[in-house]
Structures are given as structure tokens and as C-alpha cells.
Amino acid sequence: TPGIEIVKNFIRNFMPFKIPKPGKSVQREQSFKNPIIRKLWLFIAIFDLIILYAIKYRFNMMLGNIVIADRYIIDTAIDFKINFSQEKIEKWWIWRLLIIISPKPNIHFVALIPVEESLKRSLQKKEPFPDSKDILEFRENAYKKMISNNRKIIELNGLDSIENIHCKVVRQLIK
């Protein structure tokens, strides 16, 4: 999010210690082994999401604007489980606050593609830090579990044509 990027750039430029460059690296993994750094980073990230979701999105909605987010709280929860499995973020007071005060989506779509297709697309896009097959399988299972536990989430087949996906989305919007 923009806020976390500002904080990281400030630290990179003005602090006596250096934080790793963006992306996966040994230095980044070493930094996050320190529980204080890990928890501080997560706290700042969640606080930034509160500003984005609970304040900016809600403000735009109050102005009558339609807000479309390609990533939201569920995506963040899954990312945190993958990258910070040793932390129980869902029990943190700031995470619970984020959940409580963030607007609930009127419509929530999740487009899923098989792991093999995701791996293929990462290669095609020359993704600089692609997820491993194990991570993609974890992510797919986490999304499927969340979809099965929440009837409001509409699953889209990411292998459908753009036209079919568009039609399904428009039909749901009309409802």
C-alpha cells in the first residue's frame, strides 16, 4: 500500500540501519526472523490498511463513489498466513479493529485458476518473484475454504473467457 511504501522509503533513506530492498531476498528473510521487526512491520502494514480501507474507501463511498478493490482483507489475511505463519494476526487487536471498521463489500468476487495455470502465467509474465507450487496450492486452498465459509463470495472460473467473466460480473451487479 502507499503508506507502507512511504515508511519503507523513509527508513531506507534516513535511518542509520538499512532495510532490505523490495522483493524476496536472504536479507529480508533474516530481518523478519527478528520478532520485533516482524511485528513492527505487520503493525505498520495493518495500520496502513486501516487508513486505506476504513478511511479512504469509506470516505469515497460517502461521496457516492463506487469503490472497486482488486485485493481486500481476505487477500491480506492469506498473504499474512503465508508470509508470517508464526504470528497469529487474527488475534491482534489492530487486525480485529481493521475487520470491524472496514466497509463490507456489497459484492465480492474471487477468480480462481488452477495452480498449474498460475505457474504458467507467472513464467509468461516473467514474474520477478513467483510463488512456488506449494505456496500457490496453499493460497488456492485458503481461497476455496473462505469461499465455502462465506456465501456472499462469488467464485469465478479464471479460465473462462474474458467475455464470460464479464457477463457473470455484470449479471451479479444488476442483481
ABEGO torsion letter per residue (X at the ends): XAAAAAAAAAAAAABABBBBBBEBBAAAAAAAABAAAAAAAAAAAAAAAAAAAAAAAAAAAAAGBBBBBABBAAAAAAAAAAABAABBAAABAAAAAAAAABBBBABBBBBBBBAAAAAAAAAAAGBABBBBAAAAAAAAAAAAAAAAABAABBBBBAABBAAAAAAAAAAAAAX
